[in-house]
Every structure is written in C-alpha cells, then in structure tokens.
Amino acid sequence: MRFLSRHTVALTLLSPIHIGCGEDFEPTNYLIDAEQKLLYGFDPSRAALSEAFAKKLAELGEK
C-alpha cells in the first residue's frame, strides 16, 4: 500500500468554511454551478437596487 495517495472528493457545504487563506466563506455569499463546476462569489452589499427599493430600505433603517 502506498503511503500517500490522491483522491478526488466533492463536498456539499452546510456551514461556513475556512480554506486556509484567511477568508471565511458564508453559504449565502456564493453560488455553485454544478454543470460547469464553477463557484461564483456574491457580495450582497453590492447588489443593485431599484431607486424605489433603495429609498424604502433607507426609510426602514431610520426607524
């Protein structure tokens, strides 16, 4: 038996993970495209809001 061997593994994440680069990834901050095997990062703070929705959100924040 070989001391070291290589295995391919697929993970389904249920909680934030630490990859070892000093960044934590929250499950809601990325999308997985299983067909293309890609991970898309998503920053909710950069989401485009309509003018009306942004105004309503600002009003709710002032209450």
N, C-alpha and C positions, 0 to 999 in steps of 0.2 A: 504494500500500500504506500502511495506517495505521501510525503509529509504535508505538502501544500497542494491544494487543487483548486481550480477555478470553477465557480458555479454562477449561473445567471439566475437572478431572483427578481420577481415582480412584487411590489408592496402596495397595499391599499392602506392609506393613512387615515387614522381615526382621531389623531390629535396633532398638535404642533410637533415639528421635528427639528433637530439640530444636526446640521450636516458637517459641522466641524470648521466652518469658515467664519464663525462669529455671528451668523444670522439665524434667526428663528423664522420658520415659515408657518403661518396660520392656515388652516384648511380653507378658510374663506378668501384668502388672498391669491389663489391660483386656480386655474382650470386645467384639467387634463384632457387632451385629445387622444383617446386610446387608439384610434385608427392610424393617426400619423405619429403616434408615440412622442408627443410633444407636451411640455409643461409651459403654460402661459402664465406669467406673473401678472397680477392685477392689484392695483393700488386704489382702494375705494375712495381715497381722498382726492384722486384725480378724475373721478367720474364726471362726465359732462352733464350738467343740469340745465333744464329749461329755465328761462328767466322767471316764469311764474312759480315754478317749484323751488328755485333758489330763494325767492322772496318769502314764500310760505315757510320754508325751513328756517330762515333768518328770524321771522316773526316768532316761531315756536321756541327758538333759542333764547329770545329775550324774555320769555315768560318765567 
